[in-house]
Amino acid sequence: MTDIVFRKSSYSGQDQDCVEVADLPCGAAVRDSKNPAKGHFPFPAAEWTAFLSSAREQH
């Protein structure tokens, strides 16, 4: 597997802990920026799309 490149939200400050996300070929991966060595949670594309749609509706 190639290296996964995680990114933080543009809304978080440089020194703030947050959730990070990375694009995967078939979805996305999420991890805690405070504990990146503890791994990540992969989400299939359909679930990730549903999560983003719900989050946008709540904003």
C-alpha positions as CSV (number, residue, x, y, z in Angstrom):
1,M,0.0,0.0,0.0
2,T,1.3,3.5,-0.8
3,D,1.7,6.1,1.9
4,I,-1.5,7.8,2.9
5,V,-1.3,11.6,3.0
6,F,-3.4,13.1,5.8
7,R,-4.6,16.7,5.9
8,K,-6.2,18.9,8.5
9,S,-9.2,21.1,8.1
10,S,-8.4,24.6,7.0
11,Y,-10.5,25.7,9.9
12,S,-8.1,24.3,12.4
13,G,-5.0,26.2,13.5
14,Q,-1.5,25.0,12.9
15,D,-1.0,23.9,16.5
16,Q,-4.5,22.6,17.2
17,D,-5.3,18.9,17.5
18,C,-8.1,17.7,15.3
19,V,-9.3,14.9,13.1
20,E,-7.3,14.4,9.9
21,V,-8.5,12.9,6.7
22,A,-6.9,11.2,3.7
23,D,-8.2,10.2,0.3
24,L,-8.2,6.5,-0.4
25,P,-8.8,4.9,-3.8
26,C,-12.2,3.7,-2.6
27,G,-13.1,6.2,0.1
28,A,-11.4,8.0,2.9
29,A,-9.4,7.4,6.1
30,V,-9.7,9.4,9.3
31,R,-7.3,9.6,12.3
32,D,-6.7,11.6,15.4
33,S,-3.9,14.2,14.9
34,K,-2.9,13.8,18.6
35,N,-2.2,10.1,18.1
36,P,-1.4,9.4,14.5
37,A,0.7,6.3,15.3
38,K,-2.4,4.6,16.7
39,G,-3.7,4.2,13.1
40,H,-6.7,5.3,11.1
41,F,-10.3,4.3,10.3
42,P,-11.0,3.6,6.6
43,F,-14.5,4.4,5.3
44,P,-15.9,3.2,2.0
45,A,-16.8,5.9,-0.5
46,A,-20.6,5.7,0.0
47,E,-20.3,6.0,3.8
48,W,-17.9,8.9,3.5
49,T,-20.1,10.7,1.0
50,A,-23.1,10.3,3.3
51,F,-21.1,11.6,6.3
52,L,-20.0,14.7,4.4
53,S,-23.6,15.4,3.1
54,S,-24.9,15.1,6.7
55,A,-22.2,17.4,8.1
56,R,-22.8,20.0,5.4
57,E,-26.5,20.0,6.2
58,Q,-25.7,20.6,9.9
59,H,-23.4,23.5,9.2
